[in-house]
Amino acid sequence: MTCDIPGPRPWPFLGNLLDIDLENSVQSVVDIGKQYAPICRLRLGGEDKVFVTGHELAKELCSRRDFVKFPAGAVGRLRDVMTEGLFTAHDDEWFWGPAHRVLVPALGPMSIKAMFPEMHDIAMQMVLRWARFGEDEVIDATSDFTRLTIDTLALCGMDMRLNSFYKDNLHPFIGSMMNVLIESSKRAERPDWFTSLFFRAANRQFDRDNAFLHAVAQEVIDKRRRAPESDKKDLLDAMLNGKDPQTGEKLTDRTVVDNMITFLIAGHETTACMLGFFFALVIRNPECYNKVREEVDTVVGIGPVQADHMSRLVYVKACLREALRLYPPSAGFSLAVKGDDAKDGPVIIGGKYKIKHNQPVFVVLPNIHRDPEVWGSDVDEFRPERMLDENFKKLPPGCYKPFGNGKRGCIGSDFAMQESILAIALLFQKFDFKFVNPDYELTVKQTLTLKPRDLFMYAKLRPGIN
Ligand code: HEM
């Protein structure tokens, strides 16, 4: 027996618009999702949107071969920017396989270890900045973590120095990138015809930003080609000179440019958010704070932080995993079954819910990651111990997906982890931290990602460090 997908009653014309806080739409979906778990339907922008919020159903979708990535919502709108990028590709698009096969080794463990000195270089710029600020300067942590992550990706990925820690105004590339991200999120909330008719000035700005991003990326490629003797082994080198092991073909310039932009967009804000939540959660929990500090002191001591320390900072890693559980920077991902309803009829999920072909189903991570059936009654608590390797390995499949699913999961997760563990080791080695507002309440700000709102803190050099 099949049944309709439940959800609040839609109004004529408006659909479920009034059920959603547009500034914080993810939280609205999370709240509605809790009420109708494990699945709900909302009518938004003239379309039915389906959300999966229960862990068992998410597990089913993530393991079914007929459900594949379907770039919908803001991710879908970003196809106007990164048409041939990995992140925004449909599952069957020709350019995904070659780029994936060329880039996986370039982001594998050995390659990432080789990036350690450059990651260290950028993280030290942040440490020096905070040290020079002194203990009374208010640090806008999420903003500095954004500087850290974008500069690290640009340097490790394409040998490009953005020098964000030395400038008041960030590189114009970052401005244009932010603009297209914000505009893509807005476009996802309204029908296409409405955008083209009523947002002409915003559309022109979007086109200008998009053209600028491509021009800068192309310039970086041209510069690399003018220096063929360069022995730099980075993502750009892999994309320009690597050959698809399956076909022996090189990537086209369009694929390379779109993936350069993809890496900068997909990799910087997410990692900055993870670091922000780590600090917000650890500072609020004195016991965890002391454990992080003790681990850094024991593993690293007062000497230089080295690549070999990374795998030994196990509690720090567990804290990052737990931060990603409670506050996943990407709210989820969309899957769909490609095909034709008229020919094959709808598909059934959870034994009873009918889903049309090409209907995106969004897996809502904040719900899945806080399903008490999996995580227990302390589901809302920050308890890094549950993410130590021995416990992490025992988690049931499908309950923890901050980096997405299967072959379309994140290609840069190890990069993000190394970069973050390194930054935390350097920062905890040098500073004591406290919130500017001692009663700081952790709330979430939504852009394309989810980040901690108003995370302002003081960093005081630890005694004996100068
Ligand atoms: C894909 C999360 C860091 C590059 C994804 C997806 C998620 C995700 C959820 C799947 C999206 C979907 O299915 O629609 C994160 C988080 C990060 C992070 C939480 C940091 C904490 C990075 C970094 C890079 C990166 C540092 C680049 C070095 C990508 C790319 C894809 C992707 C290229 C698309 C992969 C494909 O479809 O082939 N990420 N990411 N990400 N991520 Fe990340």
Residues whose N, C-alpha, C, O or C-beta is under 5 A from the ligand:
A	BS01	HEM	L86 F87 F263 A266 G267 T270 T271 M274 P329 S330 G332 F333 S334 K401 P402 F403 G404 K407 R408 G409 C410 I411 G412 S413 F415 A416
